[in-house]
Amino acid sequence: MPDDLYQRYQAAARAHREHAPGCPRCTDHVRCPDGTRLWAKFERLQDAYLDRQRTKRTR
């Protein structure tokens, strides 16, 4: 069964990738408000997923 946190983290990455190319205000270093929100969600979920993976390895 797929990991829900992994699926949400990947969906957030996909949402940002789909937004960025069509947004004239988003670049690699500057993001529009929607791009900022999407990127922050991706970062938060990725950090949570990676933290959980690290915890599993150290047990």
Predicted model as a PDB file, atoms N, CA, C, CB and O in Angstrom, pLDDT in the B-factor column:
MODEL        1                                                                  
ATOM      1  N   MET A   1       0.846  -1.175   0.000  1.00 51.00           N  
ATOM      2  CA  MET A   1       0.000   0.000   0.000  1.00 51.00           C  
ATOM      3  C   MET A   1       0.895   1.244   0.000  1.00 51.00           C  
ATOM      4  CB  MET A   1      -0.965  -0.005   1.226  1.00 51.00           C  
ATOM      5  O   MET A   1       1.822   1.331   0.806  1.00 51.00           O  
ATOM      6  N   PRO A   2       0.633   2.207  -0.891  1.00 64.00           N  
ATOM      7  CA  PRO A   2       1.464   3.407  -0.966  1.00 64.00           C  
ATOM      8  C   PRO A   2       1.397   4.224   0.322  1.00 64.00           C  
ATOM      9  CB  PRO A   2       1.038   4.268  -2.147  1.00 64.00           C  
ATOM     10  O   PRO A   2       0.356   4.308   0.973  1.00 64.00           O  
ATOM     11  N   ASP A   3       2.507   4.807   0.661  1.00 89.00           N  
ATOM     12  CA  ASP A   3       2.633   5.654   1.841  1.00 89.00           C  
ATOM     13  C   ASP A   3       1.886   6.969   1.591  1.00 89.00           C  
ATOM     14  CB  ASP A   3       4.136   5.920   2.180  1.00 89.00           C  
ATOM     15  O   ASP A   3       2.167   7.669   0.618  1.00 89.00           O  
ATOM     16  N   ASP A   4       0.941   7.302   2.464  1.00 93.00           N  
ATOM     17  CA  ASP A   4       0.133   8.509   2.285  1.00 93.00           C  
ATOM     18  C   ASP A   4       0.976   9.781   2.333  1.00 93.00           C  
ATOM     19  CB  ASP A   4      -0.948   8.572   3.349  1.00 93.00           C  
ATOM     20  O   ASP A   4       0.767  10.688   1.528  1.00 93.00           O  
ATOM     21  N   LEU A   5       1.915   9.861   3.255  1.00 94.00           N  
ATOM     22  CA  LEU A   5       2.762  11.049   3.363  1.00 94.00           C  
ATOM     23  C   LEU A   5       3.606  11.209   2.106  1.00 94.00           C  
ATOM     24  CB  LEU A   5       3.668  10.963   4.611  1.00 94.00           C  
ATOM     25  O   LEU A   5       3.769  12.321   1.603  1.00 94.00           O  
ATOM     26  N   TYR A   6       4.141  10.110   1.598  1.00 94.00           N  
ATOM     27  CA  TYR A   6       4.922  10.153   0.355  1.00 94.00           C  
ATOM     28  C   TYR A   6       4.047  10.621  -0.805  1.00 94.00           C  
ATOM     29  CB  TYR A   6       5.530   8.762   0.041  1.00 94.00           C  
ATOM     30  O   TYR A   6       4.471  11.446  -1.614  1.00 94.00           O  
ATOM     31  N   GLN A   7       2.836  10.099  -0.885  1.00 95.00           N  
ATOM     32  CA  GLN A   7       1.924  10.492  -1.965  1.00 95.00           C  
ATOM     33  C   GLN A   7       1.603  11.979  -1.903  1.00 95.00           C  
ATOM     34  CB  GLN A   7       0.628   9.677  -1.896  1.00 95.00           C  
ATOM     35  O   GLN A   7       1.566  12.648  -2.936  1.00 95.00           O  
ATOM     36  N   ARG A   8       1.369  12.504  -0.700  1.00 96.00           N  
ATOM     37  CA  ARG A   8       1.055  13.931  -0.546  1.00 96.00           C  
ATOM     38  C   ARG A   8       2.266  14.789  -0.887  1.00 96.00           C  
ATOM     39  CB  ARG A   8       0.583  14.231   0.889  1.00 96.00           C  
ATOM     40  O   ARG A   8       2.122  15.849  -1.495  1.00 96.00           O  
ATOM     41  N   TYR A   9       3.447  14.343  -0.503  1.00 94.00           N  
ATOM     42  CA  TYR A   9       4.678  15.082  -0.799  1.00 94.00           C  
ATOM     43  C   TYR A   9       4.911  15.112  -2.312  1.00 94.00           C  
ATOM     44  CB  TYR A   9       5.898  14.440  -0.071  1.00 94.00           C  
ATOM     45  O   TYR A   9       5.276  16.154  -2.857  1.00 94.00           O  
ATOM     46  N   GLN A  10       4.706  14.000  -2.984  1.00 96.00           N  
ATOM     47  CA  GLN A  10       4.865  13.963  -4.429  1.00 96.00           C  
ATOM     48  C   GLN A  10       3.800  14.805  -5.140  1.00 96.00           C  
ATOM     49  CB  GLN A  10       4.806  12.524  -4.920  1.00 96.00           C  
ATOM     50  O   GLN A  10       4.097  15.460  -6.139  1.00 96.00           O  
ATOM     51  N   ALA A  11       2.575  14.792  -4.637  1.00 97.00           N  
ATOM     52  CA  ALA A  11       1.502  15.607  -5.217  1.00 97.00           C  
ATOM     53  C   ALA A  11       1.818  17.096  -5.075  1.00 97.00           C  
ATOM     54  CB  ALA A  11       0.151  15.282  -4.542  1.00 97.00           C  
ATOM     55  O   ALA A  11       1.536  17.879  -5.981  1.00 97.00           O  
ATOM     56  N   ALA A  12       2.397  17.484  -3.949  1.00 97.00           N  
ATOM     57  CA  ALA A  12       2.772  18.890  -3.741  1.00 97.00           C  
ATOM     58  C   ALA A  12       3.882  19.285  -4.712  1.00 97.00           C  
ATOM     59  CB  ALA A  12       3.229  19.127  -2.275  1.00 97.00           C  
ATOM     60  O   ALA A  12       3.855  20.386  -5.261  1.00 97.00           O  
ATOM     61  N   ALA A  13       4.840  18.415  -4.928  1.00 96.00           N  
ATOM     62  CA  ALA A  13       5.913  18.689  -5.891  1.00 96.00           C  
ATOM     63  C   ALA A  13       5.330  18.831  -7.293  1.00 96.00           C  
ATOM     64  CB  ALA A  13       6.980  17.564  -5.862  1.00 96.00           C  
ATOM     65  O   ALA A  13       5.706  19.734  -8.041  1.00 96.00           O  
ATOM     66  N   ARG A  14       4.426  17.951  -7.638  1.00 97.00           N  
ATOM     67  CA  ARG A  14       3.783  17.991  -8.962  1.00 97.00           C  
ATOM     68  C   ARG A  14       2.988  19.283  -9.132  1.00 97.00           C  
ATOM     69  CB  ARG A  14       2.855  16.765  -9.156  1.00 97.00           C  
ATOM     70  O   ARG A  14       3.039  19.903 -10.194  1.00 97.00           O  
ATOM     71  N   ALA A  15       2.258  19.693  -8.104  1.00 97.00           N  
ATOM     72  CA  ALA A  15       1.467  20.928  -8.178  1.00 97.00           C  
ATOM     73  C   ALA A  15       2.375  22.126  -8.426  1.00 97.00           C  
ATOM     74  CB  ALA A  15       0.654  21.135  -6.882  1.00 97.00           C  
ATOM     75  O   ALA A  15       2.041  23.007  -9.218  1.00 97.00           O  
ATOM     76  N   HIS A  16       3.508  22.161  -7.760  1.00 95.00           N  
ATOM     77  CA  HIS A  16       4.441  23.275  -7.974  1.00 95.00           C  
ATOM     78  C   HIS A  16       5.033  23.221  -9.378  1.00 95.00           C  
ATOM     79  CB  HIS A  16       5.570  23.248  -6.923  1.00 95.00           C  
ATOM     80  O   HIS A  16       5.131  24.249 -10.048  1.00 95.00           O  
ATOM     81  N   ARG A  17       5.426  22.035  -9.825  1.00 94.00           N  
ATOM     82  CA  ARG A  17       5.986  21.885 -11.181  1.00 94.00           C  
ATOM     83  C   ARG A  17       4.977  22.288 -12.249  1.00 94.00           C  
ATOM     84  CB  ARG A  17       6.439  20.436 -11.418  1.00 94.00           C  
ATOM     85  O   ARG A  17       5.358  22.845 -13.278  1.00 94.00           O  
ATOM     86  N   GLU A  18       3.714  22.018 -12.022  1.00 95.00           N  
ATOM     87  CA  GLU A  18       2.682  22.383 -12.996  1.00 95.00           C  
ATOM     88  C   GLU A  18       2.402  23.885 -12.968  1.00 95.00           C  
ATOM     89  CB  GLU A  18       1.388  21.602 -12.720  1.00 95.00           C  
ATOM     90  O   GLU A  18       2.061  24.469 -13.996  1.00 95.00           O  
ATOM     91  N   HIS A  19       2.543  24.505 -11.816  1.00 96.00           N  
ATOM     92  CA  HIS A  19       2.266  25.938 -11.679  1.00 96.00           C  
ATOM     93  C   HIS A  19       3.382  26.792 -12.291  1.00 96.00           C  
ATOM     94  CB  HIS A  19       2.083  26.300 -10.201  1.00 96.00           C  
ATOM     95  O   HIS A  19       3.114  27.716 -13.059  1.00 96.00           O  
ATOM     96  N   ALA A  20       4.618  26.482 -11.949  1.00 92.00           N  
ATOM     97  CA  ALA A  20       5.762  27.349 -12.252  1.00 92.00           C  
ATOM     98  C   ALA A  20       5.941  27.696 -13.734  1.00 92.00           C  
ATOM     99  CB  ALA A  20       7.002  26.698 -11.764  1.00 92.00           C  
ATOM    100  O   ALA A  20       6.146  28.869 -14.045  1.00 92.00           O  
ATOM    101  N   PRO A  21       5.875  26.743 -14.655  1.00 93.00           N  
ATOM    102  CA  PRO A  21       6.135  27.097 -16.054  1.00 93.00           C  
ATOM    103  C   PRO A  21       5.111  28.085 -16.645  1.00 93.00           C  
ATOM    104  CB  PRO A  21       6.152  25.840 -16.889  1.00 93.00           C  
ATOM    105  O   PRO A  21       5.453  28.872 -17.528  1.00 93.00           O  
ATOM    106  N   GLY A  22       3.901  28.046 -16.177  1.00 94.00           N  
ATOM    107  CA  GLY A  22       2.869  28.921 -16.716  1.00 94.00           C  
ATOM    108  C   GLY A  22       2.741  30.249 -16.000  1.00 94.00           C  
ATOM    109  O   GLY A  22       1.926  31.086 -16.389  1.00 94.00           O  
ATOM    110  N   CYS A  23       3.530  30.455 -14.963  1.00 95.00           N  
ATOM    111  CA  CYS A  23       3.434  31.675 -14.164  1.00 95.00           C  
ATOM    112  C   CYS A  23       4.560  32.633 -14.552  1.00 95.00           C  
ATOM    113  CB  CYS A  23       3.493  31.347 -12.646  1.00 95.00           C  
ATOM    114  O   CYS A  23       5.735  32.310 -14.382  1.00 95.00           O  
ATOM    115  N   PRO A  24       4.208  33.798 -15.066  1.00 93.00           N  
ATOM    116  CA  PRO A  24       5.249  34.749 -15.470  1.00 93.00           C  
ATOM    117  C   PRO A  24       6.017  35.350 -14.291  1.00 93.00           C  
ATOM    118  CB  PRO A  24       4.629  35.860 -16.276  1.00 93.00           C  
ATOM    119  O   PRO A  24       7.090  35.921 -14.487  1.00 93.00           O  
ATOM    120  N   ARG A  25       5.492  35.232 -13.088  1.00 94.00           N  
ATOM    121  CA  ARG A  25       6.136  35.833 -11.918  1.00 94.00           C  
ATOM    122  C   ARG A  25       7.054  34.865 -11.183  1.00 94.00           C  
ATOM    123  CB  ARG A  25       5.088  36.348 -10.965  1.00 94.00           C  
ATOM    124  O   ARG A  25       7.863  35.296 -10.361  1.00 94.00           O  
ATOM    125  N   CYS A  26       6.950  33.579 -11.456  1.00 91.00           N  
ATOM    126  CA  CYS A  26       7.772  32.592 -10.762  1.00 91.00           C  
ATOM    127  C   CYS A  26       9.071  32.330 -11.522  1.00 91.00           C  
ATOM    128  CB  CYS A  26       6.994  31.284 -10.579  1.00 91.00           C  
ATOM    129  O   CYS A  26       9.074  32.114 -12.734  1.00 91.00           O  
ATOM    130  N   THR A  27      10.176  32.357 -10.768  1.00 88.00           N  
ATOM    131  CA  THR A  27      11.487  31.977 -11.297  1.00 88.00           C  
ATOM    132  C   THR A  27      12.074  30.959 -10.322  1.00 88.00           C  
ATOM    133  CB  THR A  27      12.443  33.236 -11.477  1.00 88.00           C  
ATOM    134  O   THR A  27      11.394  30.516  -9.396  1.00 88.00           O  
ATOM    135  N   ASP A  28      13.329  30.591 -10.531  1.00 84.00           N  
ATOM    136  CA  ASP A  28      13.985  29.654  -9.604  1.00 84.00           C  
ATOM    137  C   ASP A  28      14.210  30.278  -8.225  1.00 84.00           C  
ATOM    138  CB  ASP A  28      15.325  29.188 -10.183  1.00 84.00           C  
ATOM    139  O   ASP A  28      14.345  29.565  -7.231  1.00 84.00           O  
ATOM    140  N   HIS A  29      14.250  31.616  -8.171  1.00 88.00           N  
ATOM    141  CA  HIS A  29      14.595  32.280  -6.915  1.00 88.00           C  
ATOM    142  C   HIS A  29      13.484  33.149  -6.343  1.00 88.00           C  
ATOM    143  CB  HIS A  29      15.806  33.116  -7.115  1.00 88.00           C  
ATOM    144  O   HIS A  29      13.529  33.504  -5.165  1.00 88.00           O  
ATOM    145  N   VAL A  30      12.496  33.496  -7.145  1.00 92.00           N  
ATOM    146  CA  VAL A  30      11.395  34.358  -6.717  1.00 92.00           C  
ATOM    147  C   VAL A  30      10.092  33.686  -7.123  1.00 92.00           C  
ATOM    148  CB  VAL A  30      11.510  35.797  -7.340  1.00 92.00           C  
ATOM    149  O   VAL A  30       9.972  33.161  -8.230  1.00 92.00           O  
ATOM    150  N   ARG A  31       9.117  33.706  -6.220  1.00 94.00           N  
ATOM    151  CA  ARG A  31       7.833  33.058  -6.510  1.00 94.00           C  
ATOM    152  C   ARG A  31       6.693  34.018  -6.235  1.00 94.00           C  
ATOM    153  CB  ARG A  31       7.663  31.773  -5.673  1.00 94.00           C  
ATOM    154  O   ARG A  31       6.783  34.881  -5.362  1.00 94.00           O  
ATOM    155  N   CYS A  32       5.622  33.855  -6.990  1.00 96.00           N  
ATOM    156  CA  CYS A  32       4.404  34.617  -6.755  1.00 96.00           C  
ATOM    157  C   CYS A  32       3.751  34.079  -5.474  1.00 96.00           C  
ATOM    158  CB  CYS A  32       3.421  34.521  -7.986  1.00 96.00           C  
ATOM    159  O   CYS A  32       4.207  33.061  -4.954  1.00 96.00           O  
ATOM    160  N   PRO A  33       2.717  34.716  -4.955  1.00 96.00           N  
ATOM    161  CA  PRO A  33       2.079  34.205  -3.730  1.00 96.00           C  
ATOM    162  C   PRO A  33       1.601  32.752  -3.846  1.00 96.00           C  
ATOM    163  CB  PRO A  33       0.904  35.084  -3.368  1.00 96.00           C  
ATOM    164  O   PRO A  33       1.785  31.967  -2.916  1.00 96.00           O  
ATOM    165  N   ASP A  34       0.996  32.395  -4.967  1.00 96.00           N  
ATOM    166  CA  ASP A  34       0.560  30.996  -5.134  1.00 96.00           C  
ATOM    167  C   ASP A  34       1.753  30.055  -5.219  1.00 96.00           C  
ATOM    168  CB  ASP A  34      -0.309  30.848  -6.394  1.00 96.00           C  
ATOM    169  O   ASP A  34       1.739  28.974  -4.630  1.00 96.00           O  
ATOM    170  N   GLY A  35       2.784  30.464  -5.950  1.00 95.00           N  
ATOM    171  CA  GLY A  35       3.992  29.649  -6.051  1.00 95.00           C  
ATOM    172  C   GLY A  35       4.664  29.474  -4.701  1.00 95.00           C  
ATOM    173  O   GLY A  35       5.167  28.395  -4.386  1.00 95.00           O  
ATOM    174  N   THR A  36       4.672  30.532  -3.906  1.00 96.00           N  
ATOM    175  CA  THR A  36       5.251  30.473  -2.562  1.00 96.00           C  
ATOM    176  C   THR A  36       4.481  29.486  -1.694  1.00 96.00           C  
ATOM    177  CB  THR A  36       5.253  31.869  -1.910  1.00 96.00           C  
ATOM    178  O   THR A  36       5.080  28.685  -0.976  1.00 96.00           O  
ATOM    179  N   ARG A  37       3.159  29.545  -1.759  1.00 97.00           N  
ATOM    180  CA  ARG A  37       2.317  28.629  -0.983  1.00 97.00           C  
ATOM    181  C   ARG A  37       2.553  27.183  -1.406  1.00 97.00           C  
ATOM    182  CB  ARG A  37       0.832  28.991  -1.148  1.00 97.00           C  
ATOM    183  O   ARG A  37       2.684  26.300  -0.558  1.00 97.00           O  
ATOM    184  N   LEU A  38       2.608  26.936  -2.720  1.00 96.00           N  
ATOM    185  CA  LEU A  38       2.827  25.581  -3.229  1.00 96.00           C  
ATOM    186  C   LEU A  38       4.209  25.060  -2.826  1.00 96.00           C  
ATOM    187  CB  LEU A  38       2.677  25.555  -4.760  1.00 96.00           C  
ATOM    188  O   LEU A  38       4.348  23.903  -2.430  1.00 96.00           O  
ATOM    189  N   TRP A  39       5.224  25.914  -2.928  1.00 95.00           N  
ATOM    190  CA  TRP A  39       6.586  25.507  -2.574  1.00 95.00           C  
ATOM    191  C   TRP A  39       6.686  25.214  -1.080  1.00 95.00           C  
ATOM    192  CB  TRP A  39       7.600  26.599  -2.973  1.00 95.00           C  
ATOM    193  O   TRP A  39       7.316  24.236  -0.680  1.00 95.00           O  
ATOM    194  N   ALA A  40       6.071  26.051  -0.261  1.00 96.00           N  
ATOM    195  CA  ALA A  40       6.112  25.850   1.189  1.00 96.00           C  
ATOM    196  C   ALA A  40       5.436  24.535   1.574  1.00 96.00           C  
ATOM    197  CB  ALA A  40       5.434  27.027   1.915  1.00 96.00           C  
ATOM    198  O   ALA A  40       5.915  23.823   2.457  1.00 96.00           O  
ATOM    199  N   LYS A  41       4.337  24.218   0.920  1.00 97.00           N  
ATOM    200  CA  LYS A  41       3.650  22.953   1.200  1.00 97.00           C  
ATOM    201  C   LYS A  41       4.542  21.772   0.820  1.00 97.00           C  
ATOM    202  CB  LYS A  41       2.305  22.880   0.434  1.00 97.00           C  
ATOM    203  O   LYS A  41       4.657  20.801   1.567  1.00 97.00           O  
ATOM    204  N   PHE A  42       5.172  21.872  -0.355  1.00 96.00           N  
ATOM    205  CA  PHE A  42       6.097  20.825  -0.787  1.00 96.00           C  
ATOM    206  C   PHE A  42       7.226  20.654   0.225  1.00 96.00           C  
ATOM    207  CB  PHE A  42       6.673  21.153  -2.177  1.00 96.00           C  
ATOM    208  O   PHE A  42       7.522  19.532   0.636  1.00 96.00           O  
ATOM    209  N   GLU A  43       7.861  21.761   0.633  1.00 96.00           N  
ATOM    210  CA  GLU A  43       8.973  21.684   1.588  1.00 96.00           C  
ATOM    211  C   GLU A  43       8.542  21.055   2.908  1.00 96.00           C  
ATOM    212  CB  GLU A  43       9.547  23.076   1.843  1.00 96.00           C  
ATOM    213  O   GLU A  43       9.245  20.208   3.460  1.00 96.00           O  
ATOM    214  N   ARG A  44       7.390  21.473   3.405  1.00 97.00           N  
ATOM    215  CA  ARG A  44       6.904  20.955   4.694  1.00 97.00           C  
ATOM    216  C   ARG A  44       6.664  19.451   4.617  1.00 97.00           C  
ATOM    217  CB  ARG A  44       5.606  21.677   5.113  1.00 97.00           C  
ATOM    218  O   ARG A  44       7.059  18.708   5.517  1.00 97.00           O  
ATOM    219  N   LEU A  45       6.018  19.005   3.545  1.00 96.00           N  
ATOM    220  CA  LEU A  45       5.732  17.579   3.403  1.00 96.00           C  
ATOM    221  C   LEU A  45       7.001  16.768   3.135  1.00 96.00           C  
ATOM    222  CB  LEU A  45       4.729  17.358   2.278  1.00 96.00           C  
ATOM    223  O   LEU A  45       7.152  15.660   3.648  1.00 96.00           O  
ATOM    224  N   GLN A  46       7.900  17.316   2.342  1.00 96.00           N  
ATOM    225  CA  GLN A  46       9.157  16.612   2.077  1.00 96.00           C  
ATOM    226  C   GLN A  46       9.967  16.474   3.362  1.00 96.00           C  
ATOM    227  CB  GLN A  46       9.981  17.354   1.001  1.00 96.00           C  
ATOM    228  O   GLN A  46      10.510  15.406   3.646  1.00 96.00           O  
ATOM    229  N   ASP A  47      10.048  17.547   4.131  1.00 96.00           N  
ATOM    230  CA  ASP A  47      10.773  17.477   5.402  1.00 96.00           C  
ATOM    231  C   ASP A  47      10.162  16.436   6.330  1.00 96.00           C  
ATOM    232  CB  ASP A  47      10.782  18.844   6.089  1.00 96.00           C  
ATOM    233  O   ASP A  47      10.886  15.665   6.960  1.00 96.00           O  
ATOM    234  N   ALA A  48       8.852  16.406   6.417  1.00 95.00           N  
ATOM    235  CA  ALA A  48       8.179  15.430   7.278  1.00 95.00           C  
ATOM    236  C   ALA A  48       8.474  14.006   6.808  1.00 95.00           C  
ATOM    237  CB  ALA A  48       6.655  15.682   7.296  1.00 95.00           C  
ATOM    238  O   ALA A  48       8.759  13.128   7.623  1.00 95.00           O  
ATOM    239  N   TYR A  49       8.408  13.777   5.505  1.00 94.00           N  
ATOM    240  CA  TYR A  49       8.665  12.453   4.959  1.00 94.00           C  
ATOM    241  C   TYR A  49      10.114  12.029   5.223  1.00 94.00           C  
ATOM    242  CB  TYR A  49       8.366  12.432   3.452  1.00 94.00           C  
ATOM    243  O   TYR A  49      10.366  10.912   5.677  1.00 94.00           O  
ATOM    244  N   LEU A  50      11.059  12.922   4.938  1.00 94.00           N  
ATOM    245  CA  LEU A  50      12.468  12.582   5.134  1.00 94.00           C  
ATOM    246  C   LEU A  50      12.804  12.382   6.604  1.00 94.00           C  
ATOM    247  CB  LEU A  50      13.355  13.666   4.547  1.00 94.00           C  
ATOM    248  O   LEU A  50      13.602  11.507   6.942  1.00 94.00           O  
ATOM    249  N   ASP A  51      12.209  13.179   7.482  1.00 94.00           N  
ATOM    250  CA  ASP A  51      12.417  12.985   8.917  1.00 94.00           C  
ATOM    251  C   ASP A  51      11.922  11.610   9.347  1.00 94.00           C  
ATOM    252  CB  ASP A  51      11.703  14.083   9.722  1.00 94.00           C  
ATOM    253  O   ASP A  51      12.577  10.922  10.131  1.00 94.00           O  
ATOM    254  N   ARG A  52      10.781  11.224   8.839  1.00 92.00           N  
ATOM    255  CA  ARG A  52      10.247   9.906   9.196  1.00 92.00           C  
ATOM    256  C   ARG A  52      11.149   8.793   8.662  1.00 92.00           C  
ATOM    257  CB  ARG A  52       8.814   9.737   8.649  1.00 92.00           C  
ATOM    258  O   ARG A  52      11.363   7.787   9.338  1.00 92.00           O  
ATOM    259  N   GLN A  53      11.676   8.973   7.450  1.00 90.00           N  
ATOM    260  CA  GLN A  53      12.582   7.967   6.891  1.00 90.00           C  
ATOM    261  C   GLN A  53      13.847   7.846   7.742  1.00 90.00           C  
ATOM    262  CB  GLN A  53      12.951   8.322   5.435  1.00 90.00           C  
ATOM    263  O   GLN A  53      14.324   6.741   7.998  1.00 90.00           O  
ATOM    264  N   ARG A  54      14.386   8.986   8.178  1.00 90.00           N  
ATOM    265  CA  ARG A  54      15.585   8.957   9.021  1.00 90.00           C  
ATOM    266  C   ARG A  54      15.293   8.245  10.339  1.00 90.00           C  
ATOM    267  CB  ARG A  54      16.096  10.389   9.289  1.00 90.00           C  
ATOM    268  O   ARG A  54      16.116   7.470  10.828  1.00 90.00           O  
ATOM    269  N   THR A  55      14.128   8.509  10.907  1.00 87.00           N  
ATOM    270  CA  THR A  55      13.741   7.882  12.168  1.00 87.00           C  
ATOM    271  C   THR A  55      13.649   6.359  12.010  1.00 87.00           C  
ATOM    272  CB  THR A  55      12.394   8.452  12.660  1.00 87.00           C  
ATOM    273  O   THR A  55      14.061   5.610  12.896  1.00 87.00           O  
ATOM    274  N   LYS A  56      13.110   5.914  10.883  1.00 80.00           N  
ATOM    275  CA  LYS A  56      13.001   4.465  10.643  1.00 80.00           C  
ATOM    276  C   LYS A  56      14.366   3.819  10.564  1.00 80.00           C  
ATOM    277  CB  LYS A  56      12.225   4.187   9.355  1.00 80.00           C  
ATOM    278  O   LYS A  56      14.545   2.698  11.041  1.00 80.00           O  
ATOM    279  N   ARG A  57      15.332   4.499   9.973  1.00 75.00           N  
ATOM    280  CA  ARG A  57      16.673   3.939   9.799  1.00 75.00           C  
ATOM    281  C   ARG A  57      17.457   3.871  11.094  1.00 75.00           C  
ATOM    282  CB  ARG A  57      17.441   4.747   8.797  1.00 75.00           C  
ATOM    283  O   ARG A  57      18.333   3.020  11.245  1.00 75.00           O  
ATOM    284  N   THR A  58      17.151   4.760  12.033  1.00 72.00           N  
ATOM    285  CA  THR A  58      17.932   4.788  13.259  1.00 72.00           C  
ATOM    286  C   THR A  58      17.368   3.890  14.347  1.00 72.00           C  
ATOM    287  CB  THR A  58      18.021   6.187  13.767  1.00 72.00           C  
ATOM    288  O   THR A  58      17.951   3.799  15.428  1.00 72.00           O  
ATOM    289  N   ARG A  59      16.287   3.246  14.100  1.00 63.00           N  
ATOM    290  CA  ARG A  59      15.688   2.335  15.097  1.00 63.00           C  
ATOM    291  C   ARG A  59      16.337   0.989  15.064  1.00 63.00           C  
ATOM    292  CB  ARG A  59      14.198   2.180  14.866  1.00 63.00           C  
ATOM    293  O   ARG A  59      15.960   0.104  15.832  1.00 63.00           O  
TER     294      ARG A  59                                                      
ENDMDL                                                                          
END                                                                             
